[in-house]
């Protein structure tokens, strides 16, 4: 049980910046920790939902209207660095 908790905290540190706070008061620290843990819980639920959808075959039948910019690489979530297919890479002032 303790190992699972340690892994969860390490994942929250890597994925959501749980250990990247620089605050002076308890209130600021509590807000940072609360938001980081909420973000980690959201990502965990989304990963489970994606796995369930893939297992049921829903991923092939229901196309996403817009792909998520977050991708899971090696056990942690990262913001994709490649440009989105919905953004125009050409210059807007070319015309």
N, C-alpha and C positions, 0 to 999 in steps of 0.2 A: 504494500500500500504506500509506504513512504517513497519508494522508487518512482511510482506513478506521479506522485505529487511533485517530486523534484524535477521530473521530466516536464511536467506542465509548467512549472515556474521557469525552467530554462527556455522552453518554447516561447513563453510570454516575453521573456527578456529579448530573445532573438527577433521575434516577429512584431512585437508591439511596443518595444521600447520601455519595458517595465523598469529597467534599471537606469534609464537616461533622464532622471529628474534632477533638477537643481533648484530647490525651493528653500525658502527661509522659515516658513511657518507650517504648522501641522495641517492647516486647511488646504494649502496648495499641494502638499504631499498627498493628502487623502484624495483630492480631486484627480491628481495624476494617476495614482494607483487604481482608482475606481474606473477611470476611462480606459486605461491600458488593459485591465482585466475584462472590461466589457467588450473591448475590441477583440481580445483573444477568444472570448466565449463566442462572439459572432462568427469569427473565422472558423472555429471548431464546428459550430452548427452548420455552417455553409459547406464545409468539407464532408460532413456526414450526409447532408442532403444531396450533394453532388454524387457521392458514392452510391447512395440509394437510387438516384435517378439513373445512373449508368448501369446499375445492376438490373433495373427493371426495363432497360432499353429505351427510356424516355429521352435520353440525350440524342438519339438518332431521329426520333419522330417529332420532337418539338424544338425547332431551331431558336436559338437565342436572338432576340431583337438587337442586342448590343453585347458584344463580348466583354467580360470583366477585365479590367486592367491588372487585377491581382492574379498571380499564378503561383502554384506551389512548386518550389524547386528544392529537392533534397530534404524534405520535411519542414521547410519554413516558407511562409508566404512572402512574396516579393512583388513589388510593382514592376510590371513589364516595361522593358526599356525600348522595345521596338515601337514604331509609330502605329497608331490605331488605323484600321482600314477605313474608318469614318472621317478621318481628318484629311484635309487636302494639303499635300506636301508641296504643291506648286505655289509660286508667289501669288499673293492676292492682288498685287499691283501690276501684274503683267499685262493687263488689258488696257 
